[in-house]
Amino acid sequence: MIVDRHSKIAFLGMGLMGSRMATRLIQAGFDVAVWNRTATACDELIDSGASSLELAHIGQYPVILSCLADDHAVASVYAQIEPYLQAQQVMVDFSSLSVKQTQILAQQAAQKQVVWIDSPVSGGTAGAEFGTLVIFAGGDAQTIQDLTLIYNVLSQRVTRMGETGTGQATKICNQLIVAANSTLIAEAVALAGLAGVDTRLLAPALAGGFADSKPFQILAPRMASHSFEPVQWKVQTLSKDLNNAIQLATECELQIPVAQQALNQLQAHQANGFAEKDLATIIQHVEAE
């Protein structure tokens, strides 16, 4: 497979991340066809130069990209397109899935002689918009190399982590750190406020120190000002990712109690009606306890 600017790309999933990634590919001159379960999510991209994808025609696209919500969503969409897939197509999944589901789908794709590459991303909506994502890839090394032109439009770095599923395992570890850290950041901001600190100064004051991180610089100011729009990370997304971490740890017979505690907090917050809200709203859960 040789990917060039004339390669036809099918892109499934126009959510917060997928829509921004598809926009970058369109702007870079790729021939992109887009699909989303709610078709209206594709309207702006079609206005920007994409074409509308009919799933029954997906066999016409050498490269299929997907960025969907979870295991169930990816499995459901794959079941819809499987009858139309053709040998030698490549499916690159940017979704964050469990390792087990990724391996199952990759095996199913292999039966159709379709190559599956798990390529979960990190960097949030800003990274998707500006092409500065980092990508953790799992699967065939040569295929990953052949996708360089596409990856270069979307990311600042792609690392092949190993065989199928290792990209997802890496993303799970990444999300474990981000999600668990978000609950700790919320506790720190809440504690600082109660101790008389102007919490708006926390991010610049701690910048460059050992407690600093990208999540801290994004979340702490939002938590301090209770400014939660626009949504950058959904609570339910991080809750799902942490659940995948707990599941993987169980399969590996490893106890990760800090992650479990963070998952309990996120699930409780989600159950209180914050599933679709920004991750920074976890400060409200901490303050209410």
DAQUIGI-V247533 format. One record per backbone hydrogen bond with DSSP energy under -1.0 kcal/mol. CO is the residue of the C=O (numbers start at 0). NH is the residue of the N-H. E is the energy in kcal/mol with one decimal. If there is no record, write none. Layout:
co=CO nh=NH e=E
co=CO nh=NH e=E
//
This chain:
co=3 nh=6 e=-2.1
co=6 nh=30 e=-1.0
co=7 nh=62 e=-1.3
co=8 nh=32 e=-2.9
co=9 nh=64 e=-3.5
co=10 nh=34 e=-2.0
co=11 nh=66 e=-2.6
co=14 nh=18 e=-1.9
co=16 nh=20 e=-2.4
co=17 nh=21 e=-2.8
co=18 nh=22 e=-1.9
co=19 nh=23 e=-1.8
co=20 nh=24 e=-1.8
co=21 nh=25 e=-2.4
co=22 nh=26 e=-2.6
co=23 nh=27 e=-1.6
co=24 nh=29 e=-2.3
co=25 nh=28 e=-1.6
co=29 nh=31 e=-1.0
co=30 nh=8 e=-3.0
co=31 nh=50 e=-2.3
co=32 nh=10 e=-3.0
co=33 nh=52 e=-2.6
co=34 nh=12 e=-3.0
co=37 nh=40 e=-2.1
co=38 nh=41 e=-2.2
co=39 nh=42 e=-1.3
co=41 nh=45 e=-2.5
co=42 nh=46 e=-2.2
co=44 nh=49 e=-2.4
co=45 nh=48 e=-1.2
co=50 nh=33 e=-2.7
co=53 nh=56 e=-2.5
co=54 nh=57 e=-1.7
co=56 nh=59 e=-2.0
co=57 nh=60 e=-1.7
co=61 nh=89 e=-2.5
co=62 nh=9 e=-2.4
co=63 nh=91 e=-3.2
co=64 nh=11 e=-3.0
co=65 nh=93 e=-3.4
co=69 nh=73 e=-2.4
co=70 nh=74 e=-2.6
co=71 nh=75 e=-2.5
co=72 nh=76 e=-2.4
co=73 nh=77 e=-2.7
co=74 nh=78 e=-2.0
co=75 nh=79 e=-1.3
co=76 nh=80 e=-1.7
co=77 nh=81 e=-2.2
co=80 nh=83 e=-1.9
co=81 nh=84 e=-1.2
co=85 nh=88 e=-1.6
co=88 nh=114 e=-2.3
co=89 nh=63 e=-3.0
co=90 nh=116 e=-2.9
co=91 nh=65 e=-2.1
co=92 nh=118 e=-3.2
co=97 nh=101 e=-1.9
co=98 nh=102 e=-2.3
co=99 nh=103 e=-2.1
co=100 nh=104 e=-2.6
co=101 nh=105 e=-2.5
co=102 nh=106 e=-1.9
co=103 nh=107 e=-2.1
co=104 nh=108 e=-2.6
co=105 nh=109 e=-2.2
co=106 nh=110 e=-1.2
co=108 nh=111 e=-1.5
co=108 nh=113 e=-2.5
co=109 nh=112 e=-1.8
co=112 nh=87 e=-3.0
co=114 nh=90 e=-3.2
co=116 nh=92 e=-2.4
co=117 nh=137 e=-2.4
co=119 nh=135 e=-2.3
co=121 nh=133 e=-2.5
co=122 nh=126 e=-1.7
co=123 nh=127 e=-1.9
co=124 nh=128 e=-2.3
co=125 nh=129 e=-2.4
co=126 nh=131 e=-1.9
co=132 nh=155 e=-2.9
co=132 nh=156 e=-1.1
co=133 nh=121 e=-2.2
co=134 nh=158 e=-2.4
co=136 nh=160 e=-3.2
co=137 nh=117 e=-1.6
co=139 nh=143 e=-2.1
co=140 nh=144 e=-2.1
co=141 nh=145 e=-2.4
co=142 nh=146 e=-1.1
co=144 nh=147 e=-1.6
co=146 nh=150 e=-2.6
co=147 nh=151 e=-2.8
co=149 nh=153 e=-1.2
co=150 nh=154 e=-2.3
co=153 nh=132 e=-1.3
co=156 nh=134 e=-2.5
co=158 nh=136 e=-2.6
co=161 nh=138 e=-2.4
co=162 nh=165 e=-2.3
co=164 nh=168 e=-2.2
co=165 nh=169 e=-2.1
co=166 nh=170 e=-2.3
co=167 nh=171 e=-2.6
co=168 nh=172 e=-1.8
co=169 nh=173 e=-2.3
co=170 nh=174 e=-3.0
co=171 nh=175 e=-2.2
co=172 nh=176 e=-1.7
co=173 nh=177 e=-2.2
co=174 nh=178 e=-3.2
co=175 nh=179 e=-2.1
co=176 nh=180 e=-2.0
co=177 nh=181 e=-1.8
co=178 nh=182 e=-1.2
co=179 nh=183 e=-1.4
co=180 nh=184 e=-2.8
co=181 nh=185 e=-2.0
co=182 nh=186 e=-1.9
co=183 nh=187 e=-2.3
co=184 nh=188 e=-2.7
co=185 nh=189 e=-2.5
co=186 nh=190 e=-2.5
co=187 nh=191 e=-2.6
co=188 nh=192 e=-2.3
co=189 nh=193 e=-2.0
co=190 nh=194 e=-1.5
co=191 nh=196 e=-2.6
co=192 nh=195 e=-1.4
co=196 nh=198 e=-1.2
co=197 nh=200 e=-2.4
co=198 nh=201 e=-1.1
co=200 nh=204 e=-2.2
co=201 nh=205 e=-2.6
co=205 nh=208 e=-2.1
co=208 nh=211 e=-1.4
co=212 nh=216 e=-2.3
co=213 nh=217 e=-1.8
co=214 nh=218 e=-3.5
co=215 nh=219 e=-2.2
co=218 nh=222 e=-3.0
co=219 nh=223 e=-2.7
co=220 nh=224 e=-1.9
co=221 nh=225 e=-1.0
co=221 nh=226 e=-1.8
co=232 nh=278 e=-2.3
co=233 nh=237 e=-1.9
co=234 nh=238 e=-2.3
co=235 nh=239 e=-2.2
co=236 nh=240 e=-2.2
co=237 nh=241 e=-2.4
co=238 nh=242 e=-2.1
co=239 nh=243 e=-1.9
co=240 nh=244 e=-1.7
co=241 nh=245 e=-2.4
co=242 nh=246 e=-2.4
co=243 nh=247 e=-2.6
co=244 nh=248 e=-2.6
co=245 nh=249 e=-2.2
co=246 nh=250 e=-2.1
co=247 nh=251 e=-1.8
co=248 nh=253 e=-3.0
co=249 nh=252 e=-1.2
co=255 nh=259 e=-1.8
co=256 nh=260 e=-2.2
co=257 nh=261 e=-2.2
co=258 nh=262 e=-2.5
co=259 nh=263 e=-2.2
co=260 nh=264 e=-1.9
co=261 nh=265 e=-2.5
co=262 nh=266 e=-2.8
co=263 nh=267 e=-2.1
co=264 nh=268 e=-2.2
co=265 nh=269 e=-2.6
co=266 nh=270 e=-2.3
co=268 nh=273 e=-1.2
co=269 nh=272 e=-1.7
co=273 nh=276 e=-1.3
co=274 nh=235 e=-2.4
co=276 nh=234 e=-2.2
co=277 nh=280 e=-2.2
co=278 nh=281 e=-2.0
co=279 nh=282 e=-1.8
co=280 nh=283 e=-1.8
co=281 nh=285 e=-2.1
co=282 nh=286 e=-2.5
co=283 nh=287 e=-1.3
//
